[in-house]
């Protein structure tokens, strides 16, 4: 018999570690009340259980998902893991438990709170990654393209294909300051690695010149009679502006809006 426990699972933050939490839930026939990162500093009045990452256990869960719930459910769950949703680990565990009961139809059960919450989170992830495909601005440092972003969700895995296909012969780096991760690409090879902090050198004269030209172009093509700050902010949220060249990216202060 399955019981809802007052246990809080703790795991290492990896996708494989989360799958081990799912394995533990089934092995012990219990549903945790929450899942936190080990040493996250999250205070709780409930007893905790550390779940060790075991690749054999995680692989058993991974293989079972497309077989019993469908490949679309696996992709959905993997995307949900990239979101900034609070308690996403617990929602994913509950989603998988539902999936093992109802099968592939679980993906369409949007009236269910668990499925609906994850669906909205994944939609937000895809919307944000789509915006970054247009909002990322690169600068040249030592013959490499470099960009900084501060996304809410962990979007780098969703940006790999787009920018690899767009700049197949270039060397580029996209640094995610929020998650301290970086997408590094050199022709036909890409990887995502942890970087605690990225310190960039000063822009050279050529790069400054081209950035000035871009800002001049942006200002010149604007139709003053149609200037609409509210509309601009709805299509280009203000939290992206610090990293847009046209708004003074890598400058000490933003140019005044007119």
N, C-alpha and C positions, 0 to 999 in steps of 0.2 A: 504494500500500500504506500502511495506517495504521500509525503507529509511536507507541509510548509514549515521550515525551521526558522529559528531566530539566529542562525549562523550567518556570518559575513565571510564570504570567500575572499581570499587575497591572492593575486596572481602577478606575474612579472610584466604585464602590459603587452605581451606579444599575442599575435593571433593564435598561435599554437597553444599558448597558455590559456586563452579563453576556451578553446576546444577541450582542453583538459578539465576545465571547470564544468563543462557540459558532461564529460565522461564521469566526473565525480558525482554530479547530481544524479545520474542514472545508477551508478554503482551503489551509492548509499541510499537511494530512493528518497531523496530530499530535495527541496527547492530552497536555495539561500534567500535571505531577505535583501541582500545586496552583494555586489562584487566590486572590490576596490583594488587599487594597485598596492603591492607590497611596499611598506615604508612610505606611503603617500602622505602620512600625517593626518589622515581623516579620522576624526574622533568618533567613536561609536561606543554605545553602552552594551552592545551585543558581543557574544564570544566570536572570535575569528578563527578561521582555518586557512592555513597557507596551502595553496594548491601548486605542487611542483610541476614544471613543464616536462612532460614525457612525450617524445615524438611518436612513439608507438601508439600511445593512447590518442593523441591528437590526430594521427593519421587514420585511425579507425573511425573517429567521428567524421573527419573530412570525407572519407570515401563513402560513408553511409548517407551523406546529405543528398547528393545527386541521385543516388539509387532509390531513396525512400521519399524524398521531397521534390526532387527535380533540380536540374542545372540552374534554372532561373532563380530558385531559392538560394542556392549557393552563392551566386553572383550578388543577389540582394543582400545577403548576410555579410559578405565581404565588403560591400559598399557601406553598409550600416556601421561596420567597425571603423570606417574612416571618418565618420561624422563627429560633430562636437556635442552630440546629444548627451545630456546628463543621464547617468545610469544606463548607458547604451549596452554594457555587458550583460546586465540583468535582463534587459528587453530582448537581446539576442538569444540568451538562454531560454527565455520563455517562448520566444518565437519558434525555436528549434523543437522544443517539447511539443508545441502545438503541431508543428509540421510532421513529427513522427506519428502523431495521432491521426491527423486529417489528410496527410499526403500533399500532393502538389496543389490542391485547392486552397491551401492556407495562404498562398500569395495573394489571393483575391478577396480575402476576408477582411475588407477594409472597415467594416463596422466594429471589428474587435479593436479594443484600445491598444493592445500590444502591436498588432500589425499596422494600425493606422499611425501610431506614433513613429514607428520605424519608417513607414512610407514617407511621412512628411520630412523626417530627418534626411533620408536619402535624396529626396527631391531637392532639399536645400543644398546638399552636397553637390549635386549635379548642376544646379543653378549657379553656385559660386564658382565651380571649376569652369563653367562656360564663360562667365564674366572674365575670369583671369586669362582666358585665351585671347581676349581682346585688350585687357587692361595691363598686361605685363609689358614693361618697357626695359629694354636692355641698354647697357652702356658697355663700352669697350675698355678692357683693362688687359694689357699685355697680350693683345690679339685674341682675347676671349670675350664672349658676350656674358655679362653678369647682370642679374636682376635680383631684387629683394622684394618679398611679399609678406603680408601679415594676414593670412586667411584664418577664418574661424574653424573651418574643417581642414582635415589633412588631405589637401587636393593634389599634392605632387604626383601620386601614382596615376591620377586621371589626366595629368598634363604631359606625361612622357610621350605618348604616341603623337599628339598634336605637334609639339615643338620638335620632335625628332624628324617628323616628316616635313616640317616647314623649313628647318635648317639642317638638312642631312649632312652637309659638308663642313659645318661649323663646330667650334668648341664653345659650349655654353654652360653656365651654372645658374640655377634658380634657387635662391636661399629662402627657406621658410622660417622666419624669425619666431613665429608663434610656437612651432613644434621643434625648433632647433634641428632641422633637417635640410639637406640640400640635394637637389637633382643635378647630377653631373653628367654631361654628355660630351663624347668625342665621336668622330664619324663612325656611325653604325654600332656604337656601344653606349649604354647608359646605365647608371646606377644611382641609388638613393642612399645617402649615408648620413649619420648624425654629425652635426657641427654645432658646438655650443655657442660660438660667436664668430661672426665674419667681419674682419676689419679690412676695408678696401683702401687702396692708395688714392692719392689725389688724381682727379681727372686731368688728362693731358690737354694741350691747347686744341688739338684737332677735335677731341670729343666735346669739349666745351663749345667750340664753334658750331658743331652740328646740332648740339642741344639748343643753342640760341636760335639757329635757323628753324628748328622744329617749333619752338615757342612762337617765333615770328609768323610762321606759316599758320599755326593754330589761331593766333590773334587776327591775322589778316583775313582768313576765310569766314570769320564770324559775321553774320548779318546782325548789326547792332539793334535793328528794329525788332528782331525776333529773340533777343536775349531773354532767357527765361530760367533763372537760377533754380526754381523749384522743379521744373521739368528735368533739368540737368542732373539734379541730385537724385531724382527718382530712377533715372537710367544709369547714373554713375555715382553710387553712394559715396559720401564724403570720406569714409574711412579708406578709400583707395587713393585719394588725391596725393598724399605725401610721396607716393611712388610713381606718379605719372610725370613724365618729362614736361608736358605742357603746363603743369601746375607748379613747376619748380623743383622737380625730383633732384635730390642730392644738393639742393641749395639750402642755405641756412634759414631762409624764410620764404614763404609763398608770396607770389606777386599779388597785389591787391586786385580783388574782383571789381569789374566795372559793370 
